[in-house]
Amino acid sequence: MLTDVDPRNLIGRKAFDRNGTKLGTIDEVYLDDATGVPEWAAIRTGLFSRDAFVPLEPSELIDGTLRVPFERALIKDSPDFGVGRHLSPEQELQLYHHYGLDITAPHSPDIMFGRIAGTEDDPA
């Protein structure tokens, strides 16, 4: 669980899938607006590829790298929302469903989720 990690320290770290296959480098970290907890990482999957969103909750930081407990193919097929923008609640739901993750606490549709760590609305 990565809730106690400073999200700025994740940027630039390498990420690997469940089999140890390199996914790429963490480009951005998205925080839950309600809690400020790091929730998603955008991983640059290649020189000319897009960023793929991965959930931080089941992932682990091991020896300075992010270990994501999913197969590379599933990660590469994740919904493409672009980076540098806020994730809407609908986009977050799509990501939760894509990874087969349960949503334990229902989110209010009024709350905006997924702001980028280090942006001006970041209280840290």
HUCORUR-V540542 format. One record per helix or strand. SS is the DSSP state (A for helix, B for strand). FROM is the first residue (numbers start at 0). TO is the last residue. Records with the same first field share a line. If there is no record, write none. Layout:
SS = FROM-TO + FROM-TO
//
This chain:
A = 6-8 + 71-75 + 88-97
B = 13-15 + 21-30 + 37-43 + 50-54 + 59-61 + 64-66 + 114-115
//
